[in-house]
Structure formats: structure tokens, C-alpha cells
């Protein structure tokens, strides 16, 4: 957390690539949502480029009086992919720290997603995307 009156990082920067049949998935629409523990829910969307790549800037929230009350930080994160009339769960996670990249153990949040893959449930997150470094 950045200073007493700084901001919480609800969802760190995300960069990724989506594949279908091991080829870049062009023109897939992605929606990123986060449920804030203290304020308003936030959402943003993007599309994959000609290389199947996408990115989202970090989502933050300024600290408020409510954020200083005793409570546990927990931001519910989700990314969905929409492609050719189908919906895919790319990422679902409950972030327990307001620090940058806490959802990926302090490393940049770089994802590889394969649409033909079944969602996995890892220890910390679920979905068809995997963290790569």
C-alpha cells in the first residue's frame, strides 16, 4: 500500500496472449472485473490484436475512511474471454494483499491462455490462463 492516503492496487497490470488450436486468437473480447473490498466495483475491456496479445492497466482505488477500519483486504478478480459466441473463464482469484503483483507472488502478471483447454484450479486462482514469466 502506498502511503497513508495512497491507493490500493485491486488488480495489477495484466499482459497475455490467447491461443486457439495453438494459433494466436485474433479479435477475442476480454472483460476484466474486480470487486473492491471498500468501494465501487470496477471493470474494463479490450480485444486481442493480430498476435493474440492483450493487456489491461492496473485497477486501483483510493483509500477511504472505510479502508482504515479493521478488516481483511480481499478483492475478487475475474477475466472472461468472449470468442465466436462462447464465454471462457480466463482468470478468477481473490487477491488478499493490496500490493502490486501480489496475485502472482510479486512477479509481473503475464498470462498464456488456450481456449481449447479446460479450466484449472490452482492453489491461488482458477481459469484457462496460466502465469508465465
C-alpha positions as a printed NumPy array, in Angstrom:
array([[  0.   ,   0.   ,   0.   ],
       [  1.318,   3.38 ,  -0.964],
       [  1.306,   5.772,   1.99 ],
       [ -1.466,   6.626,   4.403],
       [ -3.68 ,   8.325,   1.813],
       [ -2.468,   6.43 ,  -1.246],
       [ -4.237,   3.797,  -3.283],
       [ -4.883,   0.098,  -3.131],
       [ -3.967,  -1.99 ,  -6.157],
       [ -7.069,  -4.074,  -6.725],
       [ -5.805,  -5.773,  -9.917],
       [ -2.202,  -5.471, -11.126],
       [ -1.243,  -4.823, -14.759],
       [ -2.083,  -7.85 , -16.891],
       [ -0.394,  -8.842, -20.154],
       [ -1.224, -12.002, -22.015],
       [ -1.664, -13.988, -25.177],
       [ -4.654, -16.1  , -26.168],
       [ -4.343, -19.134, -28.424],
       [ -6.847, -21.405, -30.109],
       [ -5.555, -24.644, -31.641],
       [ -2.021, -23.384, -30.825],
       [ -2.511, -20.309, -33.072],
       [ -2.962, -16.695, -31.907],
       [ -6.616, -15.86 , -31.25 ],
       [ -7.357, -12.62 , -33.11 ],
       [-10.223, -10.323, -32.12 ],
       [-11.272, -12.037, -28.88 ],
       [-13.021,  -9.656, -26.483],
       [-11.943,  -9.673, -22.839],
       [-13.694,  -8.225, -19.806],
       [-11.841,  -7.662, -16.558],
       [-13.802,  -7.094, -13.341],
       [-12.814,  -6.564,  -9.748],
       [-15.   ,  -6.371,  -6.663],
       [-13.487,  -3.888,  -4.265],
       [-13.447,  -4.594,  -0.534],
       [-14.14 ,  -0.908,   0.262],
       [-15.668,   0.94 ,  -2.688],
       [-17.17 ,   0.517,  -6.115],
       [-16.647,  -2.479,  -8.369],
       [-14.592,  -1.713, -11.471],
       [-14.485,  -3.15 , -14.996],
       [-12.625,  -2.612, -18.243],
       [-12.477,  -4.393, -21.594],
       [-10.121,  -4.897, -24.511],
       [ -9.584,  -7.095, -27.588],
       [ -6.701,  -9.246, -28.713],
       [ -4.52 ,  -7.949, -31.543],
       [ -3.193,  -9.765, -34.647],
       [ -0.729, -11.665, -32.428],
       [ -3.42 , -12.736, -29.938],
       [ -1.997, -10.352, -27.32 ],
       [ -3.92 ,  -8.226, -24.831],
       [ -3.189,  -6.026, -21.843],
       [ -5.016,  -4.295, -19.013],
       [ -3.62 ,  -1.427, -16.924],
       [ -3.792,  -1.87 , -13.155],
       [ -7.032,  -1.073, -11.373],
       [ -6.619,   0.984,  -8.217],
       [ -8.802,   2.536,  -5.573],
       [ -8.013,   5.491,  -3.363],
       [ -8.084,   4.794,   0.33 ],
       [-11.182,   5.999,   2.155],
       [-12.236,   6.217,   5.779],
       [-13.752,   2.716,   5.467],
       [-10.382,   1.294,   4.47 ],
       [ -8.918,   2.262,   7.856],
       [-11.42 ,   0.2  ,   9.819],
       [-10.157,  -3.211,  10.94 ],
       [-10.836,  -5.714,   8.159],
       [ -9.128,  -8.173,   5.871],
       [ -8.281,  -6.98 ,   2.351],
       [ -9.886,  -9.207,  -0.308],
       [-10.502,  -8.089,  -3.888],
       [-12.35 , -10.576,  -6.115],
       [-10.779, -10.603,  -9.582],
       [-12.141, -12.054, -12.809],
       [-11.268, -12.009, -16.502],
       [-13.596, -13.512, -19.105],
       [-12.899, -14.108, -22.782],
       [-15.629, -13.921, -25.439],
       [-14.852, -15.511, -28.795],
       [-17.111, -16.838, -31.56 ],
       [-20.209, -16.804, -29.357],
       [-18.579, -18.627, -26.43 ],
       [-17.576, -17.407, -22.988],
       [-14.397, -18.636, -21.272],
       [-13.282, -18.074, -17.696],
       [ -9.708, -16.863, -18.105],
       [ -8.886, -15.874, -14.521],
       [-10.649, -15.92 , -11.14 ],
       [ -8.807, -15.031,  -7.965],
       [ -9.298, -13.481,  -4.548],
       [ -6.43 , -11.049,  -4.023],
       [ -5.524, -10.866,  -0.317],
       [ -2.966,  -8.057,  -0.429],
       [ -3.143,  -4.565,  -1.918],
       [  0.474,  -4.757,  -3.099],
       [  1.402,  -4.676,  -6.804],
       [  1.618,  -8.191,  -8.3  ],
       [  0.542,  -9.88 ,  -5.059],
       [ -1.685, -12.173,  -7.152],
       [  1.414, -13.545,  -8.906],
       [  3.816, -13.784,  -5.954],
       [  5.443, -10.423,  -6.721],
       [  6.202, -11.147, -10.385],
       [  4.567,  -9.409, -13.371],
       [  1.168, -10.855, -14.217],
       [  1.843, -12.367, -17.654],
       [ -0.721, -14.904, -18.86 ],
       [ -0.921, -17.553, -21.572],
       [ -4.45 , -18.73 , -22.353],
       [ -5.531, -21.668, -24.549],
       [ -9.222, -21.629, -25.463],
       [ -9.329, -25.376, -26.122],
       [ -8.169, -26.138, -22.587],
       [-10.401, -26.96 , -19.62 ],
       [-10.189, -24.51 , -16.701],
       [ -7.732, -25.444, -13.972],
       [ -7.985, -24.648, -10.317],
       [ -4.565, -23.858,  -8.941],
       [ -3.874, -23.151,  -5.297],
       [ -4.474, -19.449,  -5.791],
       [ -6.519, -18.963,  -8.961],
       [ -8.699, -20.746, -11.5  ],
       [ -9.343, -20.434, -15.229],
       [ -7.84 , -21.396, -18.577],
       [ -4.9  , -18.97 , -18.269],
       [ -1.545, -19.764, -16.715],
       [  1.026, -17.371, -15.28 ],
       [  4.298, -17.373, -17.24 ],
       [  7.495, -15.476, -16.506]])
